[in-house]
Amino acid sequence: MFPASTDWTPEKVRTDDKFFDTAADIADAPCELRDRVTVVILTIIGLLLVLTLVIGVWRMLLAVMLVRPSCDQVFDWLKTSFDQQSGPGAAINALVIAMAIIAVAHVPGVLVIAPLLAWLGFLLAAAASLLQTPDAAGGLRIFLTLTTYAAVFALPYTVIQSRSAVVQCFTVTVCSSLIPSTFALLELAMTPTILTGEQRLQSTFTHPNIYAFYIVVIVAAILFMTCSTTVTLSKSVRRMLFVYGGYLLLLLLLTKTRSAWLSMLIIMTGYGLVIDKRALLPLLGLPIVLLIPGVAERIADLGSGTVDVGYEQLNSFVWRKVLWNDTLEWLATNPSGVFGYGLSSYQSYVPMFFSRGGGQAGIGPHNAFLQIYFEMGVVGLTSFLLLMAAIASKLIHRLREDFAGSFVMLMMCVGYMVVFYSDNLLDYLQYQWLFWFTLGSACASTRFAVYPSQVRLVAS
């Protein structure tokens, strides 16, 4: 059974706009309906590709990253209204992969850069695991979703060739939060019990956790822009960014996502200790947040439901620990092997070993490290760790040119690993896109004009 708060039901945790749902989720629909949906999706993809040819990959990339975080609720409404499993998000996902292919074809030299080689290794491990999966359609969907993450990381390498392009990328990252931040105010006005009850702020996203992790990226981007030598800002702009960052931290509290709180605390503490000690002053006011009833209740929840006995309702963290222990005990006698049980396999196997699952399929592992090991085996987990190591090495090398900015990005990676440990992070597409786009922009800023590029790919 699930924890009393019901925050962690699979339906809520998994994102709704999976890539290539057209192929995977409507396979059992009538052929005529299937054909109509496929034609609509392909038409949208075609129109977006034509628009990309007109305005260029660079501008289309910035436009996608700017508006995508605001679209989840709209896309969900469209899917519900037309009673379909897939929506415009599938077309945008396909566009991102197509843009990456076009861009890399124009700038093939980026493929030999260590982080991109590491991404390629991780994707190859994911592809190999598909041979084992009991859910081929679901596994393919996850593989293509992972490919979009690699695409948004790689694209900045092909288009960033000046400091102004780096500034544009980070500006787009921060500005992408304006609509969600405004919508959050409306949500608070319509649901004031978010401040006092169990309800959680989610803004334009499909789950509070996704919004919380997204806010962490935005705040990290603000810290980068205000301290990096790559970016030059006026004092007034810096002040506005700090004020806006404070507002985002308040919204983060109201998402009531504890792992995101911890991730943000690590980033802010590291920033305060190493870059600007003034950032430690707000941390002294942390006890004040307990005056917000909803936040205090969320923290107090950790002290209840801590014993796994009978039908005792567990808090979400203890529930996770039971799930992880059951998974590891099962893996001890049924090792995942070299390539794992295959992408999208965990939810099929979980009824076999989860003592609190009641035989229910569809429960995610709530630990992306465990998910990778289960579904992609030793090769998958090793390739992911090599990916993060390659990025860390790149950022450490970048410390020589921009110590403060590189350090903030390193802390953002540490925060990422924290939430990677405690959630179904591979499914959170909107958050993952902004994280990898921001990280890719920072990593790419160390090689402004190393590779020649076609004019339509150049940031101008």
Secondary structure, DSSP 8 states (H G I E B T S, - for coil): ---TT-TT-HHHHS-S--TTHHHHTSTTS-HHHHHHHHHHHHHHHHHHHHHHHHH-HHHHHHHHHHHGGG-HHHHHHHHHHTT-S--HHHHHHHHHHHHHHHHHHH-GGGGGSHHHHHHHHHHHHHHHHTTT-S-HHHHHHHHHHHHHHHHHHHHHHHH--SHHHHHHHHHHHHHTTHHHHHHHHHHHHH-GGGTTSS----TTSSSHHHHHHHHHHHHHHHHHHHH-TT----HHHHHHHHHHHHHHHHHHHHHT-HHHHHHHHHHHHHHHHHT-GGGGGGGGGGGGGGGSHHHHHHHHGGGSS----TT----HHHHHHHHHHHHHHHHHHS--TTT-S-TT-HHHHGGGT-TTSTT-S----S-HHHHHHHHHHHHHHHHHHHHHHHHHHHHHHHTTT-HHHHHHHHHHHHHHHHHHHHS-GGG-HHHHHHHHHHHHHHHHTT-TTSS---GGGS--
